Amino acid sequence: MSTYFDIPPYREGPCIAVTDSYSSMALPYVGTPVEPYLELGPRSTNRPGVTGIYRGSHTVTTNPNAETGSGQMIFPRIIPPGDDAVLRLGNRLGDWESASMLYTITVDTAVSDLLVVKYTVAMNDGIWLDIGGGPEMEHADSVHPPHFCIELLDDTLGPLPGGCNRVELNGMSVDGWDALDERNNSYSRRNLTGKFFDLRPYHGQRIRLRITATDGALNNRWCYAYYNTECLKQSDVVGGCEVDSITLAAPFGFSYRWWRDGDPSTDTVQSITVPTDGAMWHCTIADRHDPACTRTIHRRAIGGPLVEVRDTVVENQLPYTFRGFTFRAATDTTIFLPAATGCDTMLRYHLHVWHNRSTRLVRSYCPDAWPITLGGHTFTGPDSVITTYTDIHGADSTVTIVALELPEYEVWDTTVFCPGSPFVWCDIDFGGPVVFDTVLPTAQGCDSLVHVALVLRDSSVVPRIWHSVDGWQWADTVPIVLCSNQRLSVVDSTLGAQAWLWSLDGGDSATGRQAEFNSVATETIVCEWLTLVVTAYGCDDSLSVPVYVVPAPTAAFAWNPETPCDLAPEVQMINYSRPDSCLWQWLVTRSDGGTDTLAEREPVYRWEGDLPNGDFDVTLIASITAYQPPLLSPHTCADTARHTVTVATSLLRFPNLVTPNGDGVNDRWEVVNLVEQGQYPMNELWIYNGWGVLVFHARNIRRRDEFWDPDSPRMPDGTYFFRFQARGEHGIVRHNGTIEVLR
């Protein structure tokens, strides 16, 4: 009789035993709601009288009635069918704790390619107070509520892609719960359910499964859970010897849909009994709380025994023969072995192959280290050899041994020191500038020649300073003189500067290579100091410059009359400038486009020509010159005021066409210059249609919107008649005429 042995591979296990908390592949963690993975190791409590669900944070439970009578929340079931134990994370104490388990899995899809976690969880979360009310008045912390999570991670604990690789519940969510306690609406529960993870994309990889139960940050906001795991094949063959039927079972905790090849009828139970006729059966399992996450398992039912055998060989042993079958590579196959009597045996055979490898061993040595011995070979200088070793599994490995020589370095180290600072280099104070050579070891331990120069930084600062009126001025023109109505602009040209701090008496400061300052308002000459602190090559230096501010005049004027007429185009200038001791210069635009210059304080000016009218620019320049110390030379400050004087025309114009089409142009019939110049404040307008009927009348028109609008009310196109009369300072005007309305 043949004896079959299951030979495990030389690597970590492909599934999880949740009740084995001491396995190197299962790491318990404890922490807080803020730092849930703070410490490695399980937590137990030593409080007197604390037992059951109030004790410990990583507890194996074998009692299916552990929750009966334990408090307000009673689980219908904590151990899944077919299992004899579960692991509990957390407890009912609510002591601001977090408990988690981190499992390591090396995926071998020849053994299993579907991981199922069966779990149930409860929380005291406080969110239900908004729904049903209750005696408790304290809600859960919205930042750190109770929290439960199942997540599939890569070997670096990063999330694996896919929307079905995570389960998450928290106390501030109203979704995902199956029940809440009727006596206090702040307890919620998810009944025993399943979550699957498809392992096929991760064959040969090491991945992590992490399950975490975290209390809320507020007092007595607890979270705890029970769970177990199951590993299975998504496609498998099952059977029994000389039986007509067999029971096929899907993992517990899902929604189900069974069907058979060629038969569209379905069943929705967890397990079904099927004939052992070799047909293929399929079951789609769906997450009860995330229906988008589905997976289909496949089972072929046969009437014979099933034996599973695993072998591991090294690549040197290929081709490998088993029971008359020759394999030239790793395999996962099914072999039927006929029996002399009874049932034929269906053998599921898994062959794992350890491959030969090629690698490089590289070492580097200082020039004075030769000869050296490496891997049994002696090297007298840089060289490489190729040799073959056999690893612990018997596989050949080709190793290239490389011996390298590290270079001898020669470097120049120049260190610049600030004035007044100690000249410290390699923890030695040299007292001042010095140049020397020394030998220092590199990080690899080889000697290197270093040329050292300790030098003093040149601390001279050469700023460039200018202000907005006089343009550029260099440092040798200081002190700076500016008027009180000017801005001071400065720029620094220090080579290698990295930071600047400008300050002006009075508290104004600025940073950056360029800066601007407003001068102060003053009635006498004042002196302010401009200070620059500049940082270059790690050193600070400063420069201070005196700034003399000279009071500037203020130019302002008006004229009378405000709107002169072309019949009397003359104005009296009114000078409001300060102080009175200024020099005056008036620039007036003539009617022929030229400019007249006047020097009186308040001149009278008349525009020449035949009825001159329009807009004329008038400019007043007020200046004052300061001679007194501390100024080294006289300094003149000035201010300018500009205005436009409008000379109105006395002529009124009467258009004979109006186009009220709504385009904003000529929509109203207006007497041109009546409103603009205001020469005839007393006026009256009558408009008649072709039948002599008065359609519009207005008196003392002051605004343009007071003229006739043929659309308000709408008048038909055609010819209309108007009569106008007005009285003003230039006499009486009377005018009659026609108006054509055209749209």
C-alpha positions, 0 to 999 in steps of 0.5 A: 500500500502506498503512503502519501506525505504532505511535504510543506514548502520552505516558507511561511504558511499560506493561511491563518490560524487565528487561535494561535496568537503566539505564532511568529506570523500573528502579531498582537498590537495595543494602543489608543484611539489616537495611536491604535498600533502603539505597542506590540503585545496583547493586553490583559487586565488585572482588575479584581473581579474583572472577567468575561467580556470585560477582561483582556484585549486578545482573548480566544473564546470557545464558549458559544454562550459567552455573551449570554446575560453579559450586558445590554448587547447580546450576540445571537452567535459568536462562533461560526458553524463548523468552527470551535473557537474565535478570537475576541479583540477589545472588551466592554470596559471602554477604557480608551483602548485599541486592540489589533492583530496583524497576520502575515500570509505567503500566498500559495494559490496551489493550496488556497486562493480565497481567504474568508474572515467571519466576524461579528462586532458591537459598539457603544457609539452614541449616534443613535441618540439622534434617531431614537432618543435615550437616557444617555446624553453624551455623543461619540467623539466625531474625530475619534469615534469607536472604530472597527476595520478589516484590511488586506495590506501589502508587505509594507502595510500599504493598502492593496488595490481594489474596493473589496479589500476592506471592511470599516465601521465607525460609531458616527455612521448610521449605516451597516448595522443589523441591530441596536439595543432596545433599552439604550439606543446608543449600542449597535451591532453587526451580526456574524457575517463573512468577508472574502479576499481574493488571493489570486493576484498575490501568488508568491507574495507576502501580504498582511491581514490586519483586524482592529477594534478601537474604543472611542475617545470619550469615556465608555465608548467601547468597541469589541469583536469576535472573528475566525478565518477560513482558507479555501480553493475557489475551484476544487474537486470533492467526492466520496467512495461509492456514494450517490450524493455529497453536500457542497457548502459555501463559506458562512456569512454571505448571500448565495446563488448555486447553479449547475452547468447546463441548468439555469435554475438556482438555489440560495442556501449556504449548502446543497446536496448534489449527485456525485456524477462529475458535474460542475457546480457553481456558487456566487457568494456576495457580501451582505453589506456590500453587494458589489463585492461578489466571488464565484466558487466552483466544485466538481462532485465525484464518487471516489476518494480524494487525496492531496499530495505536496512535493518540493524539489530543487531545480537540479532534480528536474525532470521529476517523476511521481507515480509514473508521471514526469514533471518538468516544472512546478505543477498543480494537477489532478491524477486519477489512480485506478484501484483493484477494488472499490473506488478509484482514487483522485489524487490532487498533486502539487509540486513546488520547485526551488529554482537555481539562482545567480547572485553577486557578492561585491566587497570594496577595500582600501588600497592598502588592504591587499591581499584579502580572502573572500569566499575562499579565494585570495585577491591581490587586487581588484578582480572577480571570480565565478563559482558555484555553491549549493544552498540549504535546499540543494539548489545550485547557485552561481555566485560572482565574487567581485573585489573592488578598490576604493579610490584615494581622495584628495579634497579641498575644504575652504571654510569662511568665517564671520568677523569676530567668530572663532575659527573652529575646524574639526573641533579645534580652534585655530584662532584665525585664518590658516592654510594646511594639509591633513589626512582624514579617514573616509566613511569606508576607512580609507585615508584621504588628503585634505587641503584646508583653508580657513579664511575670513569673509570680506564683510564690506556692504556696498548698497545702491540707493535711489529715490523716485524723483532724482533717480539712481544715487550711489552710496558716496552721495549720502546723506540722502535728501528727499521731500516729504511727498516722495517715496524712498526706494532702496536696493542692496548690491552686496555679493552673496547676500541671502537675507536683508532687514531694512529699518527707518526711524519711526518703526517702518521696516522691510525685508528683501533686496529692494524696499520702499518707504514713505517719507514723513509729513513734516513742517521742518527739516527732519533727519531719519536714519536708514539702517540695513542689516544684510546676511551673506555667507552666514554672517551679518553686517550693517550700514546706516545712512542719514535721510533728511526729509524737507517739507514739501508744499501742497498745490491746490486751486479752483476758478470762478466762474466754474463754467465760463461761457464762450461769450465771456471766456475768462476765469479768476484763479483761486490759489489754495496752496500751502505755504504762502511763501511758495513760488508759483508757475501756472501753465494754461492751454490756449485756444490755439493749442499753445501754452501760456505761463503765468507767475502771479499767485492768483492770475485772471486768465482770458481765452482769446479767439472767436467764441472759444469753447471746449476743455482747457488744461490748467496746471499749477506748480508750487515750489519751495527751496530749503537753504538752512543747515544741516543740508549741504546745498539748497534743495527744492521741493515742489507739488503739482495740481492739474484741472480741466476748465470747460468753456461752454458754448452759448449756441443751442442746436435743434436736431430735425431727426430722432430714431427711437429704436432702443439702441441707446443712440438718439432715442430722445429728441434733445436741444443740444447744449441746453443741459450740458452748459446750463446757460438757459435755466428757464426754458419751455418746450412744446411738441405737436403731431401733424394734426396740431395735437400737443403730444409733449410739454416740458418746463425748465429742463435740467436733465437729458432724461427730461427731453421727449422720448417718442416711445413713452408713450409710443408715437408713430413715425412721421413729422412733428412740430416743436416750439422752444423758448428760453431765458438766460444770462445771455438773453432770450432764445426762441426757435420753431422747427420740425422733427422727423421720427424714424425707427 
